[in-house]
Amino acid sequence: RSDGSVWCWGLNLYGALGDGSTTSRSTPVRVVGVDRASDVSAGGTHSCASSDDGTVRCWGYNGNGNLGNGTTSGGLVPVLATGLSDATAVTAGRDSSCARRSSGRVVCWGRNQEAQLGDGTLTQRSVPTAVAVLTSVQQVSAAGFHGCAVTSGGELWCWGNNSFGQLGHAPV
């Protein structure tokens, strides 16, 4: 909303609505503790918001480190993602999340079974970890098992699972 608050509704498995409960809602409820949101993204079973102070808060399912706070414990209310004070945008995928930093770099965290974190490994990360190679990113998007970013030069970079050509080239 224009006042920086975030409101959610729908299925509330794992606390995905961020209201401190697991009660599903058919009308909007205010997300607890998010008052200065500049960007918000809903993933598969978790959501994240970046604030105007550069921090990121996430809530909901955390079994893969989806919330970025260094744990895999649940999050019925938003928790602060570790080490981010310069995030300008956030995106929540199925089991992972990414943020664009003011430097134009990208960090991701959560499940990494398909290399969807872009760090050159298959290691799950519960804290934000730099995506290899990318600089000058203008937009980033986390999806099911892959991620993509657009650089200031207009280049599209994608990483992760390519079984259906999601990365923009024929599957190998």
PEUR-V39634 format. One line per field, one symbol per residue. ss: DSSP state (A for helix, B for strand, O for the rest). phi: phi as a letter, one per 40 degrees, with the letter a starting at -180 (. if undefined). psi: psi as a letter, one per 40 degrees, with the letter a starting at -180 (. if undefined). A space follows every 50 residues. Layout:
BEGIN
ss = ???
phi = ???
psi = ???
END
This chain:
BEGIN
ss = OOOOOOBBBBOOAAAOOOOOOOOOBBBBBBOOOOOOBBBBBBOOOBBBBB BOOOOBBBBBOOOOOOOOBOOOOOBBBBBBOOOOOOBBBBBBOOOBBBBB BOOOOBBBBBOOOOOOOOOOOOOOBBBBBBOOOOOOBBBBBBOOOBBBBB BOOOOBBBBBOOOOOOOOOOOO
phi = .ccgcbbbahcbdggccgbgbbccbcbcbcccgbbbcbaaabbcbababc bccgcbbbahcbcbgdcgbgbbcdacbdbcccgbbbcbababccbababc cccgcbbbahcadbgccgcgbbccbbbdbcccgcbfcbabacbcbabaab cccgcbbbahcbcbgdcgaddc
psi = ideeihhiiahfiefeefeeifhiheihihhhehefheiihhadeiiihi ieeeihhiiaheeefdeeeeifiigdiiihhhehefheiihhadeiiiih ideeihiiiaifdefeefeeifhiheihhhhidhifhdiihhacfiiiih ideeihhiiahfdeedeeihi.
END
